[in-house]
Amino acid sequence: MPHAGGWHQASWRRPNTKGNDIWNFDMWRDLARTAERGMLDAVFMADNQSLWPVPEHLRHHTAKVGVWDALIMTTAMATATEKIGLVATAHTEFHQPYELARQLACIDHLSHGRAGWNIVTSAGPQDAKNFSDAGQISTELRYEKAAEFVDVVKKLWDSWEDDAYLLDQEAGIFFDPAKLHPTNFAGKHYYVEGPFNVMRPPQGYPVLAQAGSSGPGRQLAATTGEIIFSPLGGAVGKAYRDDVLRIAADAGRAPGDVKILSQITPVIGRTDDEAQEKWNWLQEHLHPDLARGVVESMLGIDLSPYPLDEPLPDLGATDRIQGYRDAVLSYTVDGRRPTVREFLTGFKGPGTVVGSAETIADYIEAEVDNGAGDGFVLCLQGCPEELEDFVDLVVPELQRRGRFRTEYEADTLRGHLGFARPSNQFTAVAARA
């Protein structure tokens, strides 16, 4: 999951970095090709509908000045790659179901079955202000609307049965009208008549990704998501995974229907010492107020009212991403909750691992074997250099241990992830009848 300018807010300051040319598509095309060379499952494009949440008086010290439209970027990357999956983030609050279903179906056709949709309601209250809205609606209502939105989109994707196109030139029949189904969706939040004007996607549905961490978010993730992103690791990550899989099982889903991906944000060197030197350089070149702002942004609060040398009190609810708040609050010092000062000076960020390829591989193996996740979302401290380090150093080490593929065995994103192609709901109803 590459970020313009890199995850670490000092990475753009590194000498000779190639990551600062963020509006040059050639860099992103090459990044997708590097990820494909490393045989990763997918490029996962995050998205915002506003500027990255950085305090305005500090923004000019960062590269957080914009972000490519994820749907456009994955479309472009699809034409530059052959095997790797392409997951686009799209917000249910700022699209209409028909419009987004059509865009995603077209990307899946264009890529021959490599598309995915990261289902996000909204990244924060600032997004809504760019859409003629004074503020963000409640978490509960956003997730209620999102669940209905997904239902509409799936019904649209199923409008055409897989074998609807007859192409009978002699009889003059292009398609079987019995296999085209009107949508006629009338819910609490959406009304869509349909039918769809795009053939069913090659994968049936593009792979559905989600990252819910709040109560309503976990419910949506567990009942809808197929790959679920979590910034949590260790025992806290395992507890999250266990809870999501429990909710999924209660909803009638099989264990293989859902995979939890933890965040890993490595700093990679040829030795542990070299990696530590890289990390030290990044931290030394990070504006001190930005270091504080990173933690405050994840927590969704201003820390200035809290005494530096006292533990942070309980914080209550947040309108930001709950998972990142949980990731910060899971940080401990000698088994206790840190003071505010210790949070600011000691917390490296979710999934940050500093070390050699062997050290990174050890961490990856331990997290999977201990049940914290089924795999990882790779966030890059710097872009694209950290991806090159991961592909050239860590991937071969994982392959040597027999823990990662040595070639793609499938042509679709569902194939890479081991997910079955979903049946068409209209065909299933007819079969039951």
N, C-alpha and C positions, 0 to 999 in steps of 0.2 A: 504494500500500500504506500506508494510514493507520495511525498508531499513536496510541493514547490519550495525550493530553498532548503529542504531537509527538515526532519523532525526536530533536531536540536537547533535552537534559535541563534547559535553562533556558527553553524556549519557553513553559512554563506561567506564567512570571513576567511576560510581556509585558503592558503595560496594555491593557485592553479586549479581550483575546483571548477568542474564543468556544470555545476548545478544552478548557477545564477542566471543562465540564459533561459528563464522559465517560460518565455513566450515563443520560444523556438521549438516547433513541433519535432524537428529532427532529433533533439535530445530525448524526447519522450518516446519517439519511435524506436530509437536505439535502446532505450531502457526496456521496452517491451521485448525486443529481440534478445537482449541479455537475459531477461527472465525466462524466455523460452529456451535459450541455450542451457540454462540451469534446470530445465524441465520442471519449473514450478507449475502449480495447478492453474494459477490465474494472476493477472494484474487486477488489482482491486482499487478502483478510483473513488476516493472520497470526494465530497462536494459540500459546498456551503452556498447559501443564498445571500450571504453578506460577507464582509471582511472577517478574517480569522479573529477570534476574541482575544485581542491584545489591547491593553490600555492605550488610548489614542496618543498620549504624550510620549509613548515609547515605540510606537509603530515604526517610526523612521529608523530605528535601530535593528529592525528585523527584515526578513524577506517575505513576511506574511502580508503580501500586498494584493493577492488575488489567487484565483484557482480556476483551472479550465473546467468548462461544462463537461461533466463526466459522460453524458450520453454522446456528445460529439467526440470526445477523446477516445472512447472505446470503439466507436465507429471507425475512426481513423486508424487506430491500432489494429483493428481486425484486418484491414487491407495490407498491413505490413507484417503480419505473422500468419502462421499456418496451424499451430496446434494449441497454443496456450489459451486458457479461458480469459474472459474479459467481463469483469463485474462493474457495473455502473451504479453509483448511488443516485437515487432520485427520491425527492421528498413528496410524501402523499399530501401534505398541506398546500403545495404549490403547483400541483398538476391536476388534470382531470383524468379519470380512469381510462377513457377511450383513447385519449391522446397518448398517455404513457404506455398503455398496452400496445399500441400501434408502433411506437418508437422501439420498444424492446423486442417485439416480434420481428421487426425489420432487421435489427442488429443480429438477432439469432439466425435469420436467413442469410444475411450478408456474410456472417462468420462461419456458416455451415454448422451451427449448433454449439457455439462457444460462449454464449451470452449468459450473464447473471444480473440479477437486480438486488441491490442492497436497499432494503425497505427502511426508510427513515421518515419519521414524522416531521421533525424540524431540528436543526442543530442548536437553536437558542432563540430568545425573544427578539433579537435584532433582525432575524430573518423576516419575521412577520411584518416589520415596519417597512420593508421594501415591497410589500404586496398590498398596499392601501389598507393596512390593518394596524390599529394602534397598539396591539400587544399580542401575546401568545395565549392561545386557549389552554385550558387545564390539561395536565398529563392524561387524565382518564379519558377526556373527550377526544384528544388527539389519537390515542390508541384505539378507541372505539371506532372512530372514523377510518383509521388505517386498516383495521380488520375487515371492514366492509369494502373498502377500496380494493383490497387484495381479492376478495370474493368476486367483485365485478370483473377485475382484470382476468382472473382465471376463466370465468364464464365466457368472456370475449375470446380468449385464446382457443377455447373449445368450440367456437361457433362452427368451424369447419371440421368435419371428421377427416381423419388422416387419408382416407381413400376416396374423398369426395370428388376429386378431379378425374373424370373419365377420359377426356380428350378423344372422344369417339368422332373422328373426322368424317367417317362415312355416314353415320347417322346424324351428324351435326349436333351432337350433345357434348358440351364442354365439361359440365359437372352434373352430378346426381343431386337434384333439388331436395331429395329426402335427407341428404347429409349436410345441409346447411341449416343451422338452427338460429332462430332469433334469440336475442339476449333477454329482452323484457325484464330487466332488473329494476325493481322498485324497492329500495330500502329506506332506512331512516335518514340517510345523508345523501344518497346518490340515486338518480334515475337514469338508466341507460337502455335505450330500446334495441340498438344493434340491428342486424347482426354485424359482425366484424368484416372489414374489407381487406384483411390480410390472411393468407393461408395459415393454418396452425403451425407454430414454430417447430423447427426440426427436433428440438428436445422435448416437444410437448409443451412444457413451460421452461423458460429460462430458469436457471438455478436461483432459488430465493435465499437471500442472506438477510440477517437481522442482527441487532446488537442491543436488544432490550435488557436493562438491568434493574429498573424500578419494578414494582409489583405488576402494573399493567404491561410494562415492557417485556417482562419475562413471560407473561401469558401470551403475548403476540409472538414472541420469538419461538416459544415451545410449540405453539399450535400451527405456526405458519412457516417459520424459518427452516431451512435445510442446513446451511452453514450459519453458525451463530458466533459472532465476534465478541470476545470478552477481554478487557485489559487486565483481568485478574490472573494471578498465578499462585503456585504453592497450595497450601491448605485452603485458602480463601477461594482460589480458582476451582479446586475440587468440589467445595461446597456449592458453588454456583452451578457447576456442571451437573452435579447430582440433583439439584433442585430443578433445573431446566429439563433434564431427562425424566424426572418424576412427573412434571406437569405434562410433558409430551406423551408419556405412557398413559396417564389418566385421560388424555384426549384421544386415545386409541392408536397412537403412532408407534411403529416398531422402532427398536433401538437403532437400527441402521438408517432410519430416515433422517436423523439429526446428527450433525457433527459440530463440536464446540472447538473453536479456534482461539487460542490465547494470543495475546500480543507478545512479540519478542522484538526488542529494539537493540540490536547488538552493536558493540564497538569492537571491531575485529582487527587483530594484528597477527603477524607471523609468530609472535611470542606473546605471553601475557603481559610482559613489561612494555612491549611496543603498543599493545592495545591501551594499557593504562596511560601511556604518554599521550596517545590520541585523545583520550577522555580528559586528561588534565588540561590539554591545550584548549579543547572546546569550553570547558568550564572557566578557564582563565580569561577567555575572550567573550564570555557572556556578560552583558551589562547586568550589574547586580540587581537592579530593579526588575529586569526581565526574569531573572532567576526566581524572584519572589512572585512575579506575575504568572509564571508557569504553574506554580502550585495553587495560587489563588484562582486561576482560571479553571483548573480541574476541580477545585472544591466549590467553585461558584460563589465565593465570598471574599470580602476585603479583610485581610488579617490584621490590619493596623490597630483595631481596637483591642486586640488580645495581647496580654503580657507575653513577651518573648520567652521567658523562662518558666512558664507554666504550661501544663498539658492543654491541648486544644479541647474545649468542651464539646458535647454533642451538638450537632449542627442542624438537625431536622431535615426537612425536604429541600430539594433543589430544583430549579427549572433548567438546569444544565444537564449534561449527560451523567446519569447516576453511576455508570460503571467507572468513570474516571474518578469521581469522588470516592467510591469504594476502594479503588486502587491506591489512592493516596492514604486513606485511613487505614488500610491494611499494613502500612509501613510501621514497624516497631523497632525499638532500641532496647536490647536486652530483655525482650519479652514484654515491654510496657509501651503504652502510648507515648510518643515523643512529645517534647515541648514544641512550641511554635518554632523556636530557633532551630531545633533539631530537624523538624520538617523541612525548613528552608535550606539548611546546609547539607542534609544527609540524603534526602529522597532523590534518587536518580531519574525517576520516571518509570511508568509501567513497563515491565519486561526488559529493563535495561540490563544487559549482560556485557561485561568488559573482559575480553580475553582472547586467546588464540582460537583457531578453528577447533581444536580438541576441547577446549573449555566450553565453547558455544555448543558443540555437539553433546558434551556431557549434560549440559543444562537441558537441551532439547529432549534427550533420552529420559532423563529423570522426570521431567514434567509429564511426558506422555505415560511413562510406566507407573507414575504415582496417581494417574487419573485426573490431573488438572485440566487436560484437554486432549483432543484427538489430533491436533495439529496446530499450526500457528499462522497468524497474520504477521508478516515481516514488515515492520515499520523501519524506515531508513533514517539513521541519524543525519546522514548527508546523502544527497542525491546527485548523480548516480553512483558515486564511488563505493558506498557501502554495499550496494547490490552487486557490484563487480567483485568486491571482496568476498561476499557471501557465496556467489556462484563459483568463484575460482578457488576458494579455500574451504568453506564449510560444506558445500554440497559434496565434493569428493570425499571428505572425511565421513560424512553420513553414508555415502555409497559404500565406502570401505567397510563400514560396520554393518552393512546390509539393512540400513534403516531408510533408504530413499531410492526411488526408481533410477534406473540407468538409461531408460528410454521411455517415451510415451507409449502406452499400450492401448490408448483410445484416441478418438478424434474429436470428442465433445467434452465439454466441461463436466457434464453428468458422468461421462465415462471416467474422467480423471479422478472424480471424487467417489466413484462406486455407487452412484445413485441410479435407481431404476427410472425409466421414462414413465411419467404419469399417464394413466389412462384418460381418455376423453370422458368427461362426466355424462355427456349425452349418449355416447355409445354404451357406457356402463348401465345407464338407466334402461336403455332398450334391451340390453342383455338380461337384466333382472326381470323385465316384463315378459 
